[in-house]
């Protein structure tokens, strides 16, 4: 089976591109990713840039406005966030926004959601930042509400943090059963349990041994939930960056933050295809590439070569 490939855009910092051209450049890259064979394009749901990508004051576009605009300029790729923080939006409003994205895109929306973590932007924007236990409780309720609003005509729900009363969501999602749900995070006690209950997709990072362990935990939760784990697509952040040859490797790695540079290897598409096979053998059939190393049409061509090798 062909792997699933995602093009994740955590950065909107494009060298030598003025602000009025920022979205034009973004569109060029997204369309090139679609042509290269990527299956999904995602953006972060952040308001400040995060530390492992760049400086806090680097440009950051609001996620759902950006995804709606991308939807009008693409034809095939799925579109979503990696991932929405549950604390940022009322879950009924979030379900409405993702349903609208599904309608605009002709049935390509993905609901990516997690517990949220960036305290700095919560403080700056005046959002509550409750302890992790409460954020996980909110995530559980939000997932329940979004699933209801995707699949029921006038659902009601009464939780500790959120409620809806015969909520209307018209027009309905284009996708049968509503947009796919991606639960972000690898917390073993609660996040993976929620993934077993609600998710169509997960996304994790770590060593292959760490990922195998999380896979085992997810399967245990699936058994408890009465869920077939094969119905959940498990994606991972690609463990390397792509280069044409060894001469390109150092220049490519130099563009990364120190934390990412320490964790990444620079490899050719052929080397990458071999490097991904142990992940595929372990049950990971989705690979997410981040755009700090895919800021040119030529670099996305390398990704297209990798995708072709594994198709």
ABEGO torsion letter per residue (X at the ends): XBBBBBBBBABABBBGBBAAAAAAAAAAAAAAAAAAGBABBBBBBBABBBAAABBAABBBBBAAAAAAAAAAABAABBBBBOBBBAAABBAAAAAAAAAAAAAAAGGABBBBBBAEABAAAAAAAGBBBBBAAAAAAAAAAAAAAAAAAAABABBBBBBAABBBBGBBBOBBBABBGEBBBBBBEABAAAAAAAAAAABABBBBBEBAAAAAAAAAAAAAAAAAAGBBAAABBBBBBBABBBBABAAAAAAAAAABBAAAAAABBBBBAAAAAAAAAAAAAAGBABBBBBAAABABAAAAAAAAAAAAAAX
